[in-house]
Amino acid sequence: MIKLSKFVQLLNENYLSQYNTKITGGFDEPFYQASKGINQAEIRFAHDYIRSALHELAHWCVAGVKRRKIDDFGYWYAADGRSQKQQDRFFKLEIVPQAIEWSFSLICGVRFEASVDNLNNQITGIDEFKFNLNKQLELYLKQGFPKRTKEIIQLLAKYQGIKAPHTFLDENHQQPSLSYSQIYKNTSEGSKA
């Protein structure tokens, strides 16, 4: 597993600076601070948690040029305690960034767990969300990752000594905490049975 300090150094010195951006930890809550004047944009992750760093980096990869000029990318966010309707929206919006986070986790040797980010309420749709994450990652493996994501994967893979990152990801990703019966249930064939 890559050490957090090395991960931060690698990204800040070899990649993010070209986007006038840096990644830093130690914050109570994650946040993206857009560039102000001469100050770099800052991808802030919670405490010293590498999984938080990977997650926030994934959101940065998804955000386009306009969104990267807005604090927290201008994204909608409702804190813990969301209604089922809000949670369904969260699931829809989190598929792409969490699939990217999953790829980063694999390359870095960090265990990935899908984040539902709503611990105080009973919610439904978690299994479907995990299934859709797997489908999104498989789509990226088949059609290719977005440019910045691909470049970060290559940078991290080089550091980790992984010569063929695409093959490595394809061979090492597994459905996150989801049984085959749950996968079958969520396919069109399963819903007809």
N, C-alpha and C positions, 0 to 999 in steps of 0.2 A: 504494500500500500504506500502511495506517495505521502510524504509528510506535508502537513498543511503549510508550513513555512516555505517549503520548496515549491509547492504548488503556486502560492501567492507570488513568490519571487520569479518563477518561470513565466507566469502570465504577465506580470508587470514589466519585466525587463525584455521579454521577447515577443510580446504580442499586443497587449492592450494599449501601450503607449502610442502606437500608430493611430489610435482612435481617441487620443487625448483622454484616456480613461485609466483608472487603476482599481484594483480590488483590495478591500481591507476588511478585517474582522474586528471582533471585540465589541460589537453593538448589541444592545438589548433586543432590537428588532431589525430585520433586514430592511434595506431601503436603497433605492437608486437616486443619487444626488446628481442631477444634470450639471453639466459644466456651467460655471458662472464666471464671466470675464476671463481671466487668465488661469483660473483654477481648473484642474482636471475634473472630469466626471468621475464619480466614485460608486462602485458597486460594493455596497456594505452588506456583510453577512453577519448572522447572529453569533455572538460569543466567539469561540474558536472551533466551530463545528464545520468540518469539511463538507458535510452533506448540505449545509446551508449555503456554503460557498458555491458548490456545484449547481444548486438550484437557482441561485441568483444569477450566476453566469449564464445558465440556460435561458433565463428570461431576457438577459441582455442580448443573447444571440437571436432571439425571436424578434426583438424590437427593431423596427426600421429607423432610418435616419431621423424622421420627424419625432418619433416617440422617444428617441434617445436624447432629445433636447428638452424633455419634460420630466420633472421630478417623478420618480416611481413609474416612469414611462406613461403616465396618465392612465394607468390601468385602474379598473374597478376593483375594489376589495372590500369585503365585509368580514369583520372579525369573527372569531369563534362564537358559535351560537346562531349560525345561519339557519334559515328555514330550508325546507327541502327544495323549494323552487330556487333559492339562492345557491344551494349546494349543487343542484343540477347545472346551473350556469357555471359555477366554479369548475365542475368536472369537464364541461365542454371547453372552457378556456385553458385548462391545465394540461390537456393531452399533449400538445406539441412541446411545451417547455419541459414537461416531465419525461417525455421520450428522449429529448436531448440530454437532460440530466442523467438519465439511465445510461446513455452511451458514454458520457463522461465518467460516471461511476465505474463502469466496467473497465475502462482504460486505466483508471487510477487505482483499481483494486479495492474500491469502496462498496460495501453492500448497499444496494439500492432498495428502498422501500417506497412504494407509491404513497404520496402524501394526500390525505383527504382534508387535513387542516380544519377540522370541525369536531373537536374531541368531546364537547359537552352536550351534543345532541345525538339522538339516534337518527341515522340517515340510511337511505337505501341507495342502491346504484353503485356501490363500491366495486363489486365483482365486474360489472359491465365497464366501469372506468378502467380497471386493471386490464381487462381484455382489450379495450380500445388503445391503451398505452402500448400493449404488445403489437397490435396491428400497425400503429404509427411507427414504431421502431422498425418493424419489418418493412414497411414502405420506404423508410429512409435507407435501409440496407439494400433494397431493390433498386430504388431510383436515385439515390445519392442524398447526402446531407446538404443543407444550406451552406453557403461559402464560409462564413465565419465559424460555424460549428465544425465543418470539415477541417479547417485550418487549425482550430484548437485541438481537435482529436489528433491530428498529425503531430502537433507540437508535444502533447502529452505522451503520445505513443512513442515518439522518438526518445523522450526522457526515460520512459519505462522500459525501453529496449524491445518494443513490439514493432517488428518489421513490416507487417501487413495488417494495419489496424482494422480495415474493413472486414477482412477474413476473421480476425480475432473477435470482433463484435458479433459477426454472424454465427460463429461457433460457440460463443459463450453467453449469449443472452438467453434468458429463460423467463417464462411467464412469472411475474412477481406475485408469489403467494396465491396462486390460483390453480385449482385442480383441473384435470382434463374434463371431468364431468361438467364443471362450471364453464369451461371454454366451449364445450359442445352445446350446452344450453343456450349460449349467447350467439350461436351461429344461426344462419337462416335455416339450415337443415334441422338443427335442434329445435327451433321454434315450431316446425311443422309436425314434429313427432307427438 
